[in-house]
Amino acid sequence: MAKTSPSDTAVDSASDAVPVGKGHATPTRKEKEEARKRPLVSSDRTAARKQSRDQMQAQRERARIGMAAGEEKFLPARDRGPQKRYVRDYVDARFSVGELLIPLMLVVIVLTFFPQVEVQTIGFLVLWTFFIVAIGDAIVLGFLLNRKLIAKFGADKVEKVRWYAAMRALQLRLMRLPKPQVKRGAFPI
């Protein structure tokens, strides 16, 4: 019988404890694809539909909040860009005559219920006069903004924003989307 030294015994026990290699065969492509497979339609369709509906609702809510806050990635294409942000901030900082157009229209609707023709006529004349003043205010706003955008961004890079500014100026401040980000009188620089 051969003599074994203590160092040989330690090597034998160490080699038994540590496996050589990774211990299993490499999975085939077919096995990996099978492991990744999920059914296209869940077996519990009502739960899947509810989960999908909840997910979509959460995404829509996030987009609504993002748009109201003026986050660039949630804004529609017509509201994106630094010039449109400047226009929104400028319009929101100033008082526009057009903001009072909707409340005035409600007053005129109430005046139409009066049987006197004179009251109705006065109401319509006031409405049309106010409407013309609001259009004039929007035109002046367009010229002012165009001049300010040229000064800020350069004449060759200015977009056409007069219609955008006019439509925002004719809305009630509470109804504007994205919501106003500046207080009245805080004009952008």
SVG drawing of the C-alpha trace seen along z (x, -y; Angstrom):
<svg xmlns="http://www.w3.org/2000/svg" viewBox="-91 -100 95 102">
<polyline fill="none" stroke="black" stroke-width="0.4" points="0.0,0.0 1.2,-3.5 1.6,-6.1 -0.5,-9.2 0.7,-12.4 -1.6,-14.9 -1.2,-17.4 -2.5,-14.8 -5.6,-14.1 -6.3,-17.9 -6.1,-18.2 -8.5,-15.2 -11.1,-16.6 -10.8,-20.1 -11.3,-18.8 -14.4,-16.9 -15.9,-20.1 -15.5,-22.5 -17.2,-21.3 -15.4,-21.7 -17.4,-23.7 -20.8,-25.2 -22.5,-22.0 -25.1,-21.8 -25.4,-21.8 -25.9,-25.0 -29.6,-25.4 -30.5,-25.1 -32.1,-27.9 -35.4,-26.0 -35.3,-25.6 -34.7,-29.4 -37.5,-30.3 -39.9,-28.0 -38.9,-29.6 -39.7,-33.1 -43.0,-32.2 -46.1,-33.7 -49.6,-33.4 -50.8,-36.2 -54.2,-36.1 -54.3,-35.4 -56.3,-32.5 -58.2,-34.9 -59.4,-37.4 -61.4,-39.6 -58.4,-40.1 -56.2,-40.8 -58.7,-43.3 -59.0,-45.0 -55.2,-45.2 -54.9,-46.7 -57.7,-49.2 -56.0,-50.2 -52.7,-50.6 -54.1,-52.8 -56.0,-54.9 -52.8,-55.5 -51.0,-56.5 -53.7,-58.9 -53.8,-60.4 -50.1,-60.9 -50.3,-62.5 -53.1,-64.8 -51.2,-66.0 -48.0,-66.4 -49.8,-68.4 -51.5,-70.7 -48.1,-71.3 -46.5,-72.1 -44.1,-69.2 -42.6,-69.2 -43.0,-65.5 -46.7,-65.5 -47.6,-68.6 -49.1,-68.3 -46.9,-69.3 -48.6,-72.7 -47.5,-73.6 -43.9,-72.4 -40.7,-74.4 -39.1,-77.4 -40.9,-80.0 -44.3,-78.6 -43.4,-78.5 -42.4,-82.1 -45.7,-83.0 -47.7,-81.2 -45.8,-82.9 -46.2,-86.3 -49.9,-85.9 -50.5,-84.5 -48.6,-87.4 -50.8,-90.1 -54.5,-90.8 -56.2,-90.3 -59.6,-91.8 -60.6,-88.6 -60.6,-86.8 -63.9,-88.6 -65.6,-87.6 -67.2,-84.4 -68.6,-86.0 -70.0,-88.9 -71.6,-86.4 -73.4,-84.9 -74.7,-88.3 -75.9,-88.9 -77.7,-85.6 -79.5,-86.6 -80.4,-90.0 -82.0,-88.2 -84.7,-86.9 -85.9,-90.4 -89.0,-91.3 -87.8,-94.8 -86.2,-95.0 -84.0,-97.9 -82.4,-95.9 -81.6,-93.1 -80.2,-95.5 -78.0,-97.2 -76.7,-93.8 -75.8,-92.8 -74.2,-96.1 -72.1,-95.8 -71.1,-92.3 -70.1,-93.2 -68.2,-96.2 -66.4,-94.1 -65.7,-91.5 -64.0,-94.0 -62.0,-95.4 -60.9,-91.8 -59.8,-91.2 -57.8,-94.5 -56.2,-93.5 -55.2,-90.1 -53.7,-91.8 -51.7,-94.2 -50.6,-91.2 -49.4,-89.4 -47.3,-92.4 -45.8,-92.8 -44.9,-89.1 -43.4,-89.0 -41.1,-91.9 -40.2,-90.3 -39.5,-86.9 -37.2,-88.5 -35.3,-90.2 -35.0,-87.0 -34.5,-84.2 -33.4,-86.1 -35.3,-87.1 -34.4,-84.0 -35.7,-81.6 -39.0,-83.1 -42.1,-80.8 -45.5,-82.1 -47.2,-82.3 -49.8,-85.1 -52.8,-82.8 -51.5,-80.7 -51.2,-83.7 -54.6,-85.1 -56.4,-81.8 -54.7,-81.6 -55.5,-85.3 -59.2,-84.7 -59.6,-81.9 -60.4,-82.3 -57.3,-82.0 -58.8,-79.1 -59.5,-77.1 -56.1,-77.4 -54.1,-74.2 -51.3,-73.9 -52.1,-75.8 -50.5,-79.2 -47.0,-78.9 -46.5,-82.6 -48.5,-85.1 -50.0,-88.2 -47.4,-90.9 -44.4,-88.4 -43.5,-88.8 -40.7,-86.6 -37.4,-88.1"/>
</svg>
